[in-house]
Amino acid sequence: MRYILYILGIFVVMIAVIVSYLSFFLPNVGPAPDITIELTEERVQRGEYLANYVMLCTDCHAVRDFNQFAGPLKPGTLGAGGELFDRENVGIPGSMVAPNLTPAALADWTDGEIFRAITSGVSKDGSALFPIMPYPNYSQLDKEDIYAVIAYLRTLEPVEFERPPSEYDFPVNLLINTMPMKPNMQTKPPKSDVINYGRYLVTAAACNDCHTRIERGEFVGEPFAGGNTFVMQGGGVVTSANITPHQTGIGNWTKEQFVTRFKMYADTSYVPHEVKPGQFQTIMPWIMYGGMDEEDLGAIYEYLRTLEPVDNLVEIFTPAR
């Protein structure tokens, strides 16, 4: 009995040490860099393009109206946060409301603290961000592009919004502290290097995050072959499409068809139609991605054509039963 108690005591101490380490010593990505970003017109314009049409910072950090097709942003919420990500709609082990990115919330953040949050997943107070925020992707971008996004966020109209605290299930509430990482910034390829430039844009847009099946926070499907599921608030389940160059994906698409599929939603005559419960809906933010330059969309297409074709026929929408 004495030996059993010794073993139990050692086990309890080990658990306490592990919990303490995860709670108080992680994340450890270093201090926020000491930087001051000049708000030049060119930088702000680049940041506006990235944040609204490529990285879609202002899509997640807003509230989408899924009573309309593709969930356009509700007026007055751009960058202000409020979108809910939880067990029901995206299957994360907890509940998270996207925070406010307007100057109403970020006024007391330094540029370095915002940079660290975007590229390393660590908030101003040193807490870890759940990687539904795709900082693993953003950590691979060009430093100047991150600077541009920060510059643009500084120019947003301040919107007051108080969000409830994020909550995560055990043990994810501890393991989340192991997820942040030091950035591995890359140089943006020139547009003339079409394939690598397309790869860069796909990384920035985090296409893989939606178009690869995920279970318990881990990628388990073939990259870009679709299969990730999202429960829609009006009923039904959306499954992400296969975007590899197989016939069950985009293998039969021409570049013109690919680009047109996006740009049709940027046409000034396009008005999202009302979607009633049970009708076909999508989580794909077509309207925002539609604002991407045709040349950039073409580069994405060219990169996707280099992927390994995967035979995976996906039923995009399943109505609620």
C-alpha positions in Angstrom: 0.0 0.0 0.0 2.9 2.3 0.8 4.5 1.8 -2.6 1.1 2.3 -4.3 0.8 5.6 -2.4 4.3 6.6 -3.5 3.5 5.9 -7.1 0.2 7.8 -6.9 2.0 10.7 -5.3 4.7 10.8 -8.0 1.9 10.6 -10.6 0.0 13.5 -9.1 3.2 15.6 -8.9 4.0 14.9 -12.5 0.5 15.9 -13.6 0.8 19.1 -11.5 4.2 19.9 -13.1 2.9 19.3 -16.6 -0.3 21.4 -16.0 1.8 24.2 -14.4 4.2 24.2 -17.4 1.4 24.4 -19.9 -0.4 27.0 -18.0 2.4 29.4 -16.9 5.4 28.8 -19.2 3.7 28.5 -22.5 3.2 29.9 -25.1 6.8 30.9 -25.5 7.4 32.6 -28.9 9.3 35.5 -27.5 8.3 39.1 -26.9 6.4 41.2 -29.4 8.8 42.9 -31.8 9.5 46.5 -31.3 8.2 48.0 -34.6 6.3 51.1 -35.7 4.6 50.8 -39.0 4.3 53.9 -41.2 0.8 54.3 -42.6 1.7 55.0 -46.2 -1.1 55.1 -48.8 0.5 52.2 -50.7 0.8 50.1 -47.6 -2.8 50.8 -46.5 -4.2 50.0 -50.0 -2.2 46.7 -50.1 -3.5 45.8 -46.6 -7.1 46.6 -47.6 -6.8 44.2 -50.5 -5.3 41.4 -48.4 -7.5 41.8 -45.4 -10.8 42.0 -47.4 -10.2 39.8 -50.5 -7.3 37.4 -49.8 -6.6 36.7 -46.2 -10.3 37.6 -45.3 -9.4 39.0 -41.9 -12.5 41.2 -42.1 -14.7 38.2 -43.0 -14.1 36.1 -39.9 -13.8 39.2 -37.7 -17.4 40.3 -38.6 -20.9 38.9 -38.6 -22.1 37.1 -41.7 -25.8 37.1 -42.7 -26.6 33.5 -43.6 -30.1 34.4 -44.4 -28.6 35.4 -47.7 -26.5 33.3 -50.1 -22.8 32.9 -49.2 -23.3 34.9 -46.0 -22.4 38.5 -46.9 -21.3 40.7 -44.0 -23.9 42.5 -42.0 -23.5 46.2 -42.4 -21.4 47.9 -39.7 -19.6 44.7 -38.6 -16.6 44.7 -40.9 -13.6 44.0 -38.7 -15.6 44.4 -35.6 -15.8 40.7 -34.7 -18.8 38.8 -33.4 -18.9 35.7 -35.6 -19.3 32.5 -33.5 -17.1 29.4 -34.0 -18.1 26.5 -31.8 -18.8 22.7 -31.5 -21.9 22.9 -33.6 -21.0 24.9 -36.7 -17.3 24.1 -37.2 -16.6 21.3 -34.7 -14.0 23.0 -32.5 -13.7 21.8 -28.9 -15.2 24.9 -27.3 -16.7 28.2 -28.2 -15.0 31.3 -29.7 -16.3 34.6 -30.8 -14.1 36.5 -33.2 -12.6 39.5 -31.5 -12.8 43.2 -32.6 -10.0 44.3 -34.9 -11.0 47.9 -35.3 -9.2 50.7 -33.4 -11.9 50.6 -30.8 -10.2 47.4 -29.5 -6.7 47.7 -30.9 -5.9 51.3 -29.9 -3.8 50.1 -26.9 -2.0 47.4 -28.9 1.4 48.1 -30.3 2.1 47.3 -33.9 4.5 44.5 -32.6 1.7 43.0 -30.5 -0.6 42.8 -33.5 2.2 41.4 -35.6 2.9 38.7 -33.0 -0.8 37.8 -32.9 -1.1 37.5 -36.6 2.1 35.5 -37.2 2.6 33.6 -34.0 -0.9 33.2 -32.4 -0.2 35.0 -29.1 -2.4 37.8 -27.9 -1.5 41.0 -26.2 -1.8 39.5 -22.8 0.4 36.5 -23.7 -2.5 34.0 -24.1 -2.6 31.6 -27.0 -5.0 32.0 -29.9 -6.8 28.9 -31.2 -5.5 28.1 -34.7 -8.9 28.5 -36.4 -7.2 31.8 -36.8 -4.8 30.6 -39.5 -1.6 32.1 -38.0 0.4 29.0 -39.1 -0.3 30.2 -42.7 0.3 33.9 -41.9 3.6 33.0 -40.3 4.8 32.0 -43.8 4.0 35.3 -45.5 6.1 38.2 -46.4 6.7 40.6 -43.5 5.7 43.6 -45.6 2.3 42.0 -46.3 1.7 41.6 -42.6 2.8 45.2 -42.0 0.3 46.3 -44.7 -2.6 44.5 -43.0 -1.7 46.1 -39.7 -1.6 49.5 -41.4 -5.1 48.9 -42.8 -6.5 47.8 -39.5 -5.4 51.1 -38.0 -7.6 52.9 -40.5 -10.8 51.0 -39.9 -13.8 52.9 -38.5 -13.8 52.2 -34.7 -16.7 50.0 -33.7 -17.5 49.2 -30.1 -18.1 45.5 -29.5 -17.6 43.5 -26.4 -17.4 39.7 -26.9 -17.8 36.9 -24.4 -14.6 35.1 -23.4 -13.5 32.1 -25.5 -13.9 28.7 -23.7 -12.3 25.4 -24.7 -12.8 21.9 -23.4 -10.3 20.1 -21.3 -7.5 19.2 -22.3 -7.6 21.6 -25.3 -7.7 24.5 -22.9 -4.2 23.5 -21.8 -2.9 22.1 -25.1 -3.8 25.4 -26.9 -0.7 26.9 -25.2 1.6 24.5 -27.2 0.2 25.6 -30.6 1.7 29.1 -31.1 4.9 29.2 -33.1 7.7 31.6 -34.0 7.1 32.9 -37.6 9.0 31.7 -40.6 8.5 34.7 -42.8 9.0 34.2 -46.6 9.6 36.6 -49.4 6.6 37.1 -51.7 7.4 35.6 -55.1 7.1 37.9 -58.1 3.9 37.6 -60.1 6.0 36.4 -63.1 6.8 33.3 -61.1 3.1 32.2 -61.5 3.2 28.8 -59.7 5.0 30.0 -56.6 3.0 33.2 -56.6 -0.2 31.2 -56.7 1.1 29.0 -53.9 1.8 32.1 -51.8 -1.8 33.4 -52.4 -3.2 29.9 -51.5 -1.2 30.0 -48.2 -2.4 33.6 -47.5 -6.0 32.6 -48.2 -5.7 29.4 -46.1 -7.5 27.4 -48.8 -6.2 24.2 -47.4 -7.8 24.8 -44.0 -11.3 24.5 -45.4 -10.6 22.2 -48.3 -9.0 19.4 -46.4 -10.9 17.2 -44.0 -10.1 17.8 -40.3 -10.9 15.7 -37.3 -10.2 16.8 -33.7 -8.1 19.7 -35.0 -5.8 17.5 -37.2 -5.8 17.2 -41.0 -6.8 13.7 -41.8 -7.9 14.0 -45.5 -5.9 14.4 -48.6 -4.7 18.0 -49.0 -7.2 20.2 -51.0 -9.4 17.2 -51.7 -12.4 18.6 -49.7 -14.5 16.8 -47.2 -14.5 19.3 -44.3 -18.0 19.7 -43.0 -19.8 22.8 -41.7 -23.3 22.9 -40.0 -25.3 25.8 -41.3 -27.5 27.9 -39.0 -30.5 27.5 -41.3 -30.1 23.7 -41.3 -28.1 21.4 -43.5 -24.5 20.6 -43.8 -22.0 22.1 -46.3 -19.0 19.9 -47.3 -16.0 21.6 -48.7 -15.2 20.9 -52.4 -12.4 19.0 -53.9 -10.1 21.6 -55.6 -7.4 19.2 -56.8 -7.1 18.8 -60.6 -9.0 15.5 -60.6 -12.3 15.2 -62.6 -14.1 15.1 -59.2 -12.5 18.4 -58.4 -11.5 21.2 -60.8 -9.8 18.9 -63.4 -12.3 19.9 -66.1 -12.3 23.6 -65.3 -10.5 26.1 -67.5 -8.8 29.0 -66.0 -11.5 31.3 -67.5 -14.2 29.2 -65.8 -12.3 29.3 -62.5 -11.8 33.1 -62.5 -15.3 33.8 -63.7 -16.8 31.6 -60.9 -15.3 34.1 -58.4 -15.7 37.3 -60.3 -19.4 36.8 -60.9 -20.0 37.7 -57.3 -18.0 41.0 -57.7 -20.3 42.2 -60.5 -22.0 45.3 -59.4 -25.3 43.8 -60.6 -25.0 40.8 -58.3 -27.4 40.8 -55.3 -27.3 37.8 -52.9 -30.6 36.0 -52.9 -32.5 35.0 -49.7 -31.9 31.5 -48.5 -34.7 29.8 -46.6 -34.0 27.0 -44.1 -33.1 23.8 -45.8 -32.2 25.5 -49.1 -28.8 25.2 -50.7 -26.3 27.4 -48.9 -22.5 27.7 -48.7 -20.0 28.9 -46.1 -17.6 29.8 -49.0 -17.2 33.6 -48.9 -17.6 34.1 -52.6 -18.5 37.8 -52.4 -15.2 38.7 -50.6 -13.0 36.4 -52.6 -14.6 37.8 -55.7 -12.8 41.0 -55.1 -9.5 39.4 -55.8 -7.6 40.5 -58.9 -8.2 38.3 -62.0 -4.4 37.9 -62.3 -4.2 36.6 -58.7 -7.1 34.2 -59.2 -5.4 32.9 -62.3 -2.2 32.3 -60.4 -4.2 30.4 -57.7 -5.7 28.2 -60.5 -2.3 27.5 -62.0 -0.9 26.4 -58.6 -3.9 24.2 -57.9 -3.3 22.5 -61.3 0.1 21.4 -60.0 -1.4 19.5 -57.0 -1.7 15.7 -56.9 -5.1 14.8 -58.4 -7.4 13.1 -55.8 -10.4 11.1 -56.6 -13.0 12.4 -54.1 -16.5 13.2 -55.3 -18.1 15.5 -52.7 -21.7 16.2 -52.1 -21.5 19.9 -51.4 -24.8 20.4 -49.5 -26.9 18.0 -47.5 -30.3 19.4 -46.4 -31.3 19.0 -42.8 -33.4 15.8 -42.2 
